[in-house]
Amino acid sequence: MEAGTVFTSVALMMFANGVVLAVVARDMLPTLRPAARYWQLGTMLIAVGCAVFAFGASLPRTAMLTAANSLIAFGLTAYWAAVQLFNGVSPRLKQLLPAGIASFGVFWFSLVTPNFQVRVIVVTLAWAWIMVACMHMLLRREYRNASISRTILVGLFGLALAYAVLRAAIYATLGLRPDFAVETDASMLNLLSPIFMTLLPVVGTTAFLLMCFDNLRRQLETAASTDYLTNLPNRRTFAEHGVTRFIAAEQRGIGFAVAILDIDNFKQINDSYGHELGDKVLIYVASQLREVAGDSEIVARTGGEEFAVLVNCTEQFAAISVIERMRQKVEQTQFIVNNASVLVTVSAGFTVYCPGDKTFEDSLRRADQALYAAKANGRNRVEISGSLPVPEHNVRIIAQRTPYDAT
């Protein structure tokens, strides 16, 4: 097969992938569309670059080489931008520098100082710069997840990079003439190069699409398990954790405590200040509870103004003190909106796992009953179910309030 035919074939495959991506991108989440469009742009640019190699013989050689290599280099730059946008990072203008260097290098070392080996080395270094940057972005800890498609995409960038470096090293040692043409059949590498160039535009596009759909799946899972307002686990997630703790308590004797907390007089706050402030109060209370909770505690919003907490219970008074610290944390912060101070407190019902419990719901029911008792006994307090007494110093402590401006 002739090199020109190979370039034509791979260009057609790349164009087809670009068209498919353009169609699929319309159904993606708005947050993913910019990344998909940049990946599509990169695929199309590389495809046009290959087409120029295939059909550009009638053009001035310097113009053909500069155009083809520039299109491929800027196509890789578009991939870099796509990976950044996928991770929520805005591309910067300076990222065009490697592609600009490649374009200038091809122009200079094909017209001013013809040198095939130097030209290939300059282009390879520019490609390496871009592909290493893409791999670095995909591997960064703050953006990385367990997605197999992300790992595959890193591998494809790595494979393309390894081939580009190997190709440059081989060309550099062959002693080729300054006018050597990569689009001819003069070397086996000329046939292999366009084939390897399909890795990212063809296979990489598939991996990128899978990465996008995996991101969508994770977002849906998060939405199904997280309260949209407070970003706390929702009732379903809390129940799943509760059942897990209940099974551990039954089978391995690992105790746990559960508490239900409710914002006092929340309806009055909504009626007096509006639902917008009510939402701010919910967010504020969630942040205070989360700040007190340790790594092993689960804090969830289970509905309306109600929150629930799962606590490891190696020692009962220690578990009670966690809930009491949460109550104090909410009470001691002065909630300010529009220069007005709003009193925000919570009542809590607390219980521990009992060997006679049949399900996790039994523990929840006792905590709920204790919450009703806390409301009936004056609010802004912790009540426990059963005969376990609350230590005197934990019952209700009034302290200096720290301002919290919700305006």
N, C-alpha and C positions, 0 to 999 in steps of 0.2 A: 504494500500500500504506500502511495506517495504521501510525503509530509503535508502537501497542500490539501489532499483529501482528508487526512486526519484532522487538520485544523478546521476544515469545513464541517466535518461530522461533530466534533466537540462543540463548535460554535452553535450548531443547530440544537444540540442537547441542552446547552446552557440557556439559549433563548427559550426553549420549551419550559425549562424549570423556572425561569424568570416569569413567564406568563402564568404558570400554575401558582406561583407564590403571590402574584398580583391578585389573582382571583380569591385565593384563600385568605389573604390579608384583610379583605373586606369584612370577613366574619370574625376577625380577632377583636379582642378587647381594645378600646381606644388607647390604653396604656402601652400596648404591644405593637400597634400599627406603625409608629415611627421607626421602630427597630426593623420591622419586616420590610418597610419601604426602602430603607437603606440597604438591607441585604439584597433586595431585588435590584436596586440600582447597581450594587457591586457586581452581581451576576451578569446584568446586561452589559456593563462596561467591559468586563472580561470577555464576554461573548463577542462584542464588537471588536475588541483587540485581536482575538483569534481570527475573526473574519478579515480584518485588515491584513494579517499575515497570509491568509489564504488567497485573497483576491487583490492585494495591493502591489502586484508586480509592475503594473503600468505607472505607478506613482514614482516620483523621485525617491531613490533608496533612503536617503536621510529622512525625508518626510514620512515614508512608510514605517521605518524603524522607530522613529520618535513617537509617531501617533500610536502604533500598536503597543509599544512598551508603556507609554503614558497611560493609555486606557486600562491596561492590566494593573499598573501600580495604583492608579486612582480607584480602580475597582476593589483592590485589597483594602485601601483606605476606607472605602464605604463599608466593608465588612467590619473594620475596626470600630467605626461609628455605630454600626448596628449592635455589636456586642456591648458597647458602652450604654446605648439607649436601653437595651434589654435590662441592664443592671441599674437603670435610673441615673446614669452619669451623662452629662451633656458633653458632646464632642467639642473640641477646641480647634480654632483655625490653624494653630501651629502643627496639627497632625497632618496637614498637607505637605509638610516639609520633606518627609522621605520620598513621596511620589514626585515632588518637584525636583529633588536631587537626582532621582532615577531618570526623569525626562531630560534634564539638562545633561546628565552624563551620557545618555544615548546620543543626543544631538552632537555633543562635543567630540566624542570618540568615534563617531561615524562620519563627521564632516571635517572638523577642524584638525583633529589628530587621530586619524583612523587607527583603532586598536581594538580588535574583537575581544581579546581576553580581558582588558581593563573594563570594557563596556559591560561584559557579563558580570564581572565582579561588582561593579557599581550597582547594577540592577539587583543582583543577589543580596547585597548588603541592605538595600532599601526594602526589598521583600522581607528579609529577615527581621529588620526593625519593626515592620508592621505586624508580622505574624507573631513575633515574640510578645508584642504589646497586646495582641488579641488573646494569646494564651494566658498572659499575666492577668488580664481582666477576668477571664473565665475561671481562673484558679484562686483569685483573691478570696480570703477567708470570709469576709463580710458579705460577699455575694454568692459564694459557693453553696450548693445544696447537694443532695444525694442523687440528682438527676443523672441517669445513665447517658442521656442524649448530650448533656453538657460534657461529660467525659469523652464521648465519641468525638465531639467537635474539637476538643483540645487535641485528641489523637490525630485528627485529620490535619489540623494546623501543623502539628509536629511532623507528620509524615511529609507534607508538602514542603516544609522548611528543610527537612533532612535531604529530600531529593534535590531541592534548589542548590543547597550547599555542595552536595556531591557532584551535581552537574557542573557547577562553576569550577570545582577543583579539577575535574577531568578535562574540561575545556582548557583550563589554564596550563595543563601539562602536555597538551597535544601539539603545541607549536603551530597553530592554525594561522592562515593568512588574515590580514586585517579586514578583507572583504568577505570572509566566511559568512554564509547565510544559514540561519537556523531553520528557515522555512523550506529548505531543500532536502533531498535524500542523501546528502553527503555523509551523514553520521546516524547511527542508531539512536543516539540521544535526541536527534531532531524529530524522530518518530515518537519516542517515549515522552518527550516534554509536554506536548499538547494533551496526551492521555493523562499524565499526572496533574495537569492543570484542571481537569474535570473534578478532582477530588473535592474542592471547596464549592464551586458553582453547582455541582450535581449532587454528590453524596453529602456535602456540607449543608446544602439547602434542605435536604431531608432531615438531617440532624437538627438544624436550626428550627424547622417547623415542629419537630418533636419536642424540642426544648420549650418552644412557645406554648404548646398544648399541655406540657407537663406543668408549666407555670400557671396556666389557667386551672388545671386540676387542683393544684396546691391552693390557689386563691379560693376556689369553691369549697375545698375542705376547711380552710380557715374561716370562711364566711359561715359555714354550717356549724362550726364549733365555737365561734367567738361572738360576743355581744358587739354589735356595730358601733355603739356609742362609747362604751368604756374600754373596749378592747380586752375585757376580761373574758375568761371562759363562760359560755352560756349554761343554761340549766341542763341541757343534754350532756354536755361535756363533764359538768360537775357530777351528774349521776353516774357516768361511766367511771370516773375516778373513785366515786363513793363505792360502787360495786366492787371495784378492784381492791380497795382497802378492806371492804367487808369480807371478801374471800380470804385475804391474807390474815385477817383477824380470826376467822373460823379455822383455817388450816394450820397456821403457824403461830397463832397467839399474839400477833402484832396488833396492839390496841390502837384505836383512833378516837378522836373527838370530832364532833360536828357542831357548828354554830350557825344560827340564822340571824342576820342583822337587818333591821328595818329602820329607814330614816324617819325620825319623829316629825309628825305634823307636816308631812311632805305635801299633802293636798292643799294645806293653807299656804305653803310657799308658792305652789303653782298658781293658786287663785290670786294671791297678793302681788306676785312679781311676774307672772307669765311663765309659759312652758319653756321659753328659751333659757331663763334663769334656772328653771327646774332641771334642765339638761346639764347645765353647768354644775349644779349641786351634785348630780349623779356622778359626773366626771371627777369632781373634787373628792367625793367620798371614796370612789374607787381608787384614786391615787393614794389617799391616806391609808386605806386598808392594805394596798399592795406594798406600800413603804414599810409597814410594820411586819408583814408576812415574811417568813424565812423561805429558804429554797424548798423546804419540804411541805410548806403549807399551800393549799389550793384555795384561791379566792375567786369567786364567781359571782356574776350578776344573774340571779335566777328569775327575775321578773319585776317590772315596775320599779319600786324603790327598795326592793329586797335583794340582799346579798347573802351568800353562804360561804362558809369557810370549813375546810378539812384540815385537821391538825393531828400530827403524830402524837400519840398519847402514851409515852413511856412513864410519865408522872402527871397525875391529874391536875394538881394545882398549877404546874407549869403550863399546861394546855389552857387552863382558865385564864392565866395571866396574859397569854397571847391575845385573847379576845378582849380582855379588859384594856390592854394597851391600845388596841384598835379603837375602842370606844373613847378612850382618853385622847387619842391622836385627833379624832374628828372634833371632839368638843373643844380642845385647847387651841384650835386654829380659828381665828376670827375671819369669817367669810364676808368679804366686802364687795359690794356691787353698787356702782354709781354713788360712791361716798356713803352708802348706807350699810350698816352692819346687820347681817342676817344670822340668827342663831341656828346652827345646824348641829344636831345630835343624833345618835343612833341608840336603839334598844337592841338587846341581843338575848337569844335563848341558846343555852349550851347543854350538851349532853355527851356522854361517852358511850362507846360500844359496850353492850351487855351480852354475856354469853347466851342469854335466852332469846336474843333477837333472831327472827327468821329471815329478814331481808334488810337491806340498807334503808328501806322506807321506814322501818320501825324506829331507827335512830333519828331520821328526819322528823318523824311525827312527834317524838319527844322534844326535840329541839324547838319545833314549832309551838308546842304547848308552853314551853318555857318562855318563848318570845311573847306569847299572849300575857303571861304572868308579868313580864317586864313592863309591858304597856299598861297593864292594870295597876301596877305598883308605882306609877309615876313617871315612867319613861326614862331615857338616858341612864340605863343601868344594864347589868348583866344578871340574868336569872338562869339557874341551872335546874335540870330535871332530876328528880330523885332526892336522896337524902344527903348528897355531898354538899357541905357548906361552902359558901364563898368566903375566902379570907377577908377579915374586916378591912384591911388596907386596900383591898381590890374592889370594894363595893362601889364607891363613887368618890372621885377625887376632883376637886375644882382647882384649876391652875391658871397661871397667866396665859393669855391667848396670843398666838402668833398670827399676824395679819395674813390673809390670803385674798388677793385682789382678783375678782372674777370679771371685772369690767372689760 
